[in-house]
């Protein structure tokens, strides 16, 4: 086998060994997503009249909301995420939709 000075080259592997080996399971979830799962589960079993705020700190609202919606979709629970102008820098989680707009025809 040739000597390489810059790159690292390992030992040769048979194709049969690659086909028999199991695949590692995806990427490791972030700690934020694990905490979001706990929060979403807590909201889903809580009272419908309760709203739990998540203070974002230095995170962007759009990024945090996207992550929250992804976790809610994965778990399949009836939880809604909203923002409200009275609470800037927070995402509000509840079992009911939070909206300041008037609904038509109700």
LOTOR-233850 format. One record per atom (N, C-alpha, C, O, CB): residue in three letters; z, y, x. Coordinates in pm, whole numbers, padded with zeros to 5 digits, always signed. Atoms other than C-alpha are relative to their C-alpha. Last residue first. Glycine has a CB too. Example, Ala and Ser with C-alpha at 12.3 -4.5 7.8 and 13.67 -1.06 7.14 Angstrom:
2
Ser-00006-00119-00082Ser+00714-00106+01367Ser+00073+00109-00077Ser+00090+00220-00026Ser-00142+00046+00041Ala+00000-00119+00089Ala+00780-00450+01230Ala+00000+00120+00090Ala+00066+00118+00194Ala+00125+00003-00099
This chain:
106
Unk-00121+00082+00015Unk+01428+03251-06917Unk+00095+00056-00099Unk+00200-00003-00123Unk+00069-00015+00130Unk+00007+00099+00107Unk+01073+03380-06943Unk+00124-00084-00018Unk+00118-00185-00088Unk-00113-00089+00025Unk+00077-00030+00119Unk+01068+03560-06610Unk+00009-00114-00099Unk+00013-00231-00060Unk-00145+00027+00037Unk+00091+00109+00034Unk+01346+03523-06353Unk-00072+00035-00131Unk-00009+00086-00224Unk+00077-00136-00011Unk-00009+00043+00141Unk+01503+03841-06221Unk-00103-00110-00024Unk-00215-00102+00026Unk-00024+00120-00099Unk+00111-00036+00087Unk+01521+03864-05842Unk+00024-00052-00140Unk+00087-00156-00159Unk-00131-00053+00054Unk-00036-00126+00066Unk+01854+03856-05658Unk-00109+00044-00097Unk-00091+00140-00171Unk+00025+00110+00104Unk+00107-00095+00009Unk+01804+03491-05572Unk+00048+00124-00073Unk+00115+00114-00176Unk-00122-00060-00069Unk-00056-00134-00004Unk+02032+03215-05459Unk-00116+00097-00001Unk-00200+00097+00089Unk+00092+00022+00126Unk+00083-00101-00065Unk+01908+02874-05564Unk+00070+00135-00009Unk+00125+00172-00113Unk-00140+00007-00065Unk+00084-00074+00094Unk+02189+02637-05647Unk-00085+00098+00077Unk-00049+00140+00188Unk+00085+00073-00108Unk+00066+00102+00082Unk+02348+02368-05427Unk-00085+00063-00109Unk-00160-00007-00177Unk+00103-00093-00062Unk-00062+00027+00130Unk+02431+02628-05163Unk-00075-00112-00072Unk-00182-00155-00028Unk+00002+00127-00086Unk+00030+00133+00052Unk+02369+02727-04802Unk+00072-00020-00132Unk+00190+00010-00144Unk+00041-00110+00102Unk-00092+00042+00106Unk+02359+03091-04693Unk-00047-00132-00058Unk-00161-00144-00102Unk+00010+00108-00110Unk+00072+00082+00096Unk+02199+03183-04362Unk+00103-00052-00099Unk+00213-00093-00059Unk-00079-00117+00070Unk-00058+00124+00053Unk+02362+03471-04182Unk-00101-00073-00085Unk-00186-00012-00150Unk+00127+00031-00081Unk-00032+00090-00110Unk+02254+03758-03956Unk+00066-00129-00044Unk+00129-00198+00036Unk+00089+00069+00096Unk+00103+00012-00104Unk+02270+04012-04238Unk+00046-00093+00112Unk+00165-00099+00143Unk-00036+00140+00057Unk-00052+00081-00110Unk+02505+03937-04530Unk-00107-00017+00108Unk-00166-00125+00120Unk+00048-00138-00051Unk-00142-00034-00015Unk+02455+04197-04804Unk+00064-00074+00117Unk+00172-00037+00163Unk+00075-00030-00129Unk-00011-00126-00075Unk+02078+04166-04755Unk+00144+00045+00018Unk+00172+00124+00108Unk-00078+00109-00070Unk-00034-00106+00095Unk+02090+03801-04857Unk+00024+00127+00079Unk+00085+00123+00187Unk+00125-00037-00087Unk-00058-00115-00068Unk+01936+03501-04687Unk+00031+00104-00107Unk-00026+00101-00216Unk-00097+00058+00111Unk+00045-00134+00037Unk+01874+03163-04843Unk+00060+00103+00095Unk+00153+00075+00171Unk+00040+00033-00146Unk-00032-00094-00108Unk+01894+02790-04784Unk-00055+00135-00040Unk-00169+00145-00085Unk-00058-00048+00138Unk+00090-00114-00017Unk+01904+02544-05075Unk+00051+00090+00112Unk+00172+00104+00132Unk-00014+00080-00132Unk-00067-00115-00062Unk+02060+02197-05088Unk-00104+00109+00022Unk-00216+00080+00062Unk+00071-00039+00134Unk+00030-00122+00076Unk+01955+01908-05314Unk+00079+00121+00051Unk+00175+00164-00012Unk+00029-00022-00148Unk-00111-00044+00086Unk+01964+01635-05046Unk-00036+00130-00072Unk-00115+00209-00021Unk+00128+00020+00084Unk+00039+00012+00140Unk+01663+01453-04898Unk+00109+00040-00097Unk+00121-00019-00205Unk-00042-00140-00029Unk-00109+00063+00074Unk+01828+01404-04557Unk-00034-00019-00148Unk+00023-00106-00213Unk+00126+00083+00013Unk-00029+00132-00056Unk+01509+01468-04361Unk+00105-00073-00082Unk+00092-00193-00108Unk+00046+00013+00145Unk+00109+00089+00040Unk+01405+01755-04592Unk+00023-00141+00052Unk-00006-00238-00019Unk-00134+00054+00052Unk-00014+00025+00144Unk+01744+01922-04554Unk-00107-00096-00048Unk-00080-00184-00129Unk-00008+00132-00079Unk-00113+00092+00017Unk+01725+01883-04174Unk+00018-00035-00148Unk+00043-00150-00182Unk+00130+00061+00057Unk+00041+00128-00055Unk+01378+02043-04162Unk+00109-00106-00021Unk+00081-00219-00059Unk-00034+00014+00150Unk+00088+00062+00099Unk+01489+02324-04395Unk-00048-00137+00047Unk-00066-00228-00034Unk-00120+00090-00028Unk-00081+00040+00115Unk+01780+02402-04162Unk-00085-00070-00105Unk-00045-00172-00160Unk+00069+00121-00061Unk-00078+00116-00040Unk+01556+02403-03853Unk+00084-00052-00117Unk+00095-00173-00137Unk+00091+00034+00119Unk+00094+00110-00016Unk+01309+02639-04022Unk+00073-00129+00037Unk+00043-00236-00017Unk-00105+00034+00107Unk+00036+00041+00136Unk+01594+02865-04133Unk-00097-00118+00003Unk-00086-00210-00078Unk-00062+00118-00078Unk-00114+00072+00056Unk+01731+02878-03779Unk-00032-00051-00140Unk+00007-00162-00176Unk+00123+00090-00003Unk-00013+00127-00072Unk+01392+02971-03637Unk+00112-00084-00058Unk+00097-00205-00076Unk+00024+00026+00148Unk+00112+00086+00036Unk+01330+03239-03901Unk+00010-00138+00067Unk-00019-00239+00004Unk-00132+00067+00038Unk-00016+00048+00137Unk+01676+03391-03865Unk-00111-00099-00036Unk-00085-00203-00095Unk+00001+00117-00099Unk+00087-00071+00094Unk+01654+03422-03487Unk+00012-00065-00137Unk+00025-00187-00148Unk-00147+00000+00049Unk+00121+00071+00044Unk+01951+03289-03295Unk-00081+00086-00096Unk-00026+00172-00166Unk+00037-00133-00067Unk+00118-00052-00068Unk+02195+03524-03115Unk-00129-00072-00039Unk-00234-00043+00018Unk+00019-00010+00148Unk-00026-00047-00135Unk+02486+03473-03355Unk-00125+00058+00061Unk-00179+00156+00010Unk+00054-00112+00088Unk+00102+00040-00096Unk+02356+03278-03651Unk+00029+00043+00143Unk-00017-00022+00237Unk-00130+00054-00041Unk+00021-00118-00083Unk+02659+03290-03878Unk-00089-00040+00117Unk-00056-00130+00194Unk+00136+00058+00050Unk+00014+00041-00139Unk+02618+03006-04126Unk-00032+00125+00078Unk-00138+00185+00062Unk-00112-00111+00019Unk+00084-00077-00094Unk+02746+03093-04471Unk-00001-00062+00139Unk+00097-00122+00183Unk+00050+00145+00009Unk-00056+00009-00135Unk+02870+02836-04727Unk-00092+00076+00096Unk-00210+00041+00109Unk+00017-00149+00045Unk+00103-00033-00099Unk+02804+02921-05091Unk+00068-00002+00137Unk+00171+00062+00157Unk-00067+00140-00029Unk-00041-00038-00134Unk+03016+02759-05364Unk-00120+00026+00090Unk-00220-00046+00084Unk+00090-00107+00060Unk-00022-00145-00002Unk+02932+02757-05736Unk+00036+00051+00139Unk+00057+00171+00157Unk+00110+00036-00097Unk+00127-00073+00011Unk+02774+02412-05716Unk+00019+00151+00012Unk-00073+00222+00052Unk-00067-00032-00132Unk+00029-00054+00133Unk+03097+02255-05588Unk-00129+00083-00002Unk-00166+00143+00099Unk+00116+00086-00049Unk-00089-00106+00045Unk+03082+02060-05261Unk-00036+00048-00140Unk-00134+00003-00198Unk-00004+00116+00096Unk-00110+00060+00076Unk+02912+01725-05201Unk+00098+00103-00053Unk+00190+00069-00128Unk+00075-00101+00087Unk+00051+00086+00108Unk+02575+01869-05100Unk+00110-00066-00082Unk+00087-00100-00198Unk-00090-00107+00058Unk+00045-00083+00113Unk+02733+02156-04904Unk-00041-00089-00117Unk-00015-00055-00232Unk-00117+00090+00043Unk-00119-00065+00057Unk+02926+01918-04677Unk-00038+00082-00122Unk+00033+00080-00223Unk+00068+00089+00105Unk-00075+00103+00075Unk+02615+01702-04622Unk+00123+00060-00067Unk+00154+00024-00180Unk+00042-00114+00094Unk+00078+00030+00120Unk+02414+02012-04527Unk+00071-00106-00085Unk+00075-00095-00207Unk-00142-00048+00038Unk-00010-00111+00094Unk+02685+02127-04285Unk-00072-00030-00131Unk-00019-00004-00238Unk-00057+00126+00063Unk-00136-00001+00054Unk+02713+01788-04114Unk+00016+00109-00105Unk+00076+00086-00210Unk+00102+00020+00113Unk-00012+00117+00088Unk+02335+01766-04077Unk+00139-00006-00063Unk+00152-00033-00183Unk-00029-00131+00078Unk+00065-00033+00126Unk+02331+02121-03940Unk+00006-00116-00098Unk+00024-00095-00218Unk-00146+00040+00023Unk-00094-00083+00076Unk+02586+02022-03676Unk-00059+00040-00135Unk+00013+00049-00235Unk+00038+00125+00080Unk-00109+00088+00041Unk+02356+01740-03561Unk+00103+00077-00082Unk+00153+00027-00183Unk+00067-00065+00124Unk+00047+00080+00112Unk+02060+01979-03562Unk+00107-00096-00049Unk+00116-00121-00169Unk-00125-00077+00040Unk+00009-00086+00117Unk+02249+02228-03345Unk-00044-00079-00123Unk+00010-00060-00232Unk-00098+00115+00025Unk-00133-00009+00060Unk+02344+01952-03100Unk+00001+00089-00125Unk+00080+00066-00217Unk+00100+00054+00102Unk-00083-00106-00057Unk+01972+01892-03040Unk+00137+00002-00068Unk+00149-00042-00183Unk-00070+00138-00015Unk-00015-00119+00086Unk+01818+01558-03128Unk+00095+00103+00062Unk+00187+00068+00137Unk+00054-00043-00139Unk-00138-00011+00043Unk+01726+01328-02835Unk+00015+00125-00088Unk-00030+00233-00050Unk+00096+00007+00122Unk-00081-00094-00076Unk+01355+01264-02812Unk+00140+00009-00059Unk+00161-00024-00176Unk-00066+00139+00004Unk+00023-00143+00014Unk+01178+00957-02938Unk+00088+00088+00088Unk+00145+00042+00187Unk+00020+00040-00140Unk+00005-00068+00129Unk+01323+00604-02942Unk-00006+00151+00007Unk+00099+00215+00003Unk+00115-00038-00080Unk-00119-00080+00022Unk+01237+00432-02614Unk-00016+00082-00127Unk-00127+00125-00158Unk+00028+00092+00120Unk+00019-00143-00016Unk+00953+00182-02649Unk+00133+00071-00027Unk+00204+00037-00121Unk-00111+00054-00096Unk-00017-00080+00121Unk+01020-00186-02599Unk-00011+00149+00032Unk+00013+00192+00145Unk+00137-00029-00066Unk-00114-00091-00003Unk+00874-00381-02308Unk+00006+00084-00128Unk-00097+00119-00186Unk-00007+00091+00123Unk-00123+00063+00048Unk+00643-00674-02382Unk+00118+00096-00008Unk+00210+00074-00087Unk+00036-00115+00090Unk+00018+00036+00140Unk+00316-00479-02356Unk+00126-00060-00059Unk+00153-00043-00178Unk-00116-00097-00016Unk+00003-00122+00080Unk+00422-00311-02033Unk-00010-00031-00149Unk+00053+00035-00231Unk-00117+00089+00042Unk-00136-00054+00002Unk+00521-00644-01875Unk+00006+00127-00085Unk+00104+00148-00158Unk+00049+00030+00142Unk-00078+00083+00092Unk+00183-00795-01971Unk+00143+00051-00013Unk+00200+00048-00122Unk+00000-00146+00047Unk+00025-00050+00135Unk+00005-00503-01800Unk+00080-00080-00102Unk+00124-00024-00203Unk-00150-00008-00033Unk+00099+00076+00075Unk+00162-00600-01468Unk-00014+00056-00141Unk+00083+00106-00198Unk+00038-00148-00005Unk-00055+00068+00118Unk+00346-00327-01280Unk-00114-00075-00068Unk-00225-00023-00080Unk+00069+00101-00099Unk+00094+00038+00106Unk+00269-00198-00928Unk+00068-00081-00111Unk+00160-00159-00085Unk-00116-00082+00060Unk+00056+00134-00018Unk+00562-00048-00736Unk-00098-00030-00112Unk-00081+00021-00223Unk+00111-00107+00006Unk-00087+00117+00010Unk+00620+00325-00756Unk-00073-00129+00025Unk-00189-00130+00064Unk+00064-00004-00134Unk+00071+00107+00067Unk+00423+00625-00630Unk+00090-00123+00002Unk+00141-00162+00107Unk-00138-00030+00069Unk-00077+00125-00001Unk+00602+00945-00541Unk-00075-00103-00083Unk-00101-00081-00201Unk+00144+00022-00054Unk-00033+00057+00130Unk+00370+01235-00456Unk+00077-00130+00017Unk+00068-00196+00120Unk-00128-00024-00082Unk-00039-00103+00097Unk+00363+01452-00143Unk+00046-00062-00132Unk+00148-00019-00187Unk-00115+00096-00024Unk-00098-00093-00055Unk+00347+01223+00163Unk+00052+00100-00104Unk+00161+00153-00088Unk-00060+00075+00116Unk+00026-00131+00059Unk+00181+00915+00019Unk+00107+00096+00047Unk+00225+00062+00047Unk-00004-00007-00157Unk-00115-00091-00001Unk+00175+00598+00229Unk-00043+00136-00054Unk-00142+00194-00009Unk+00061+00015+00144Unk+00012-00123-00079Unk-00090+00345+00133Unk+00127+00083-00007Unk+00203+00074-00104Unk-00120+00083-00047Unk+00000-00118+00085Unk+00000+00000+00000Unk+00000+00125+00090Unk+00071+00130+00190Unk+00124-00001-00097
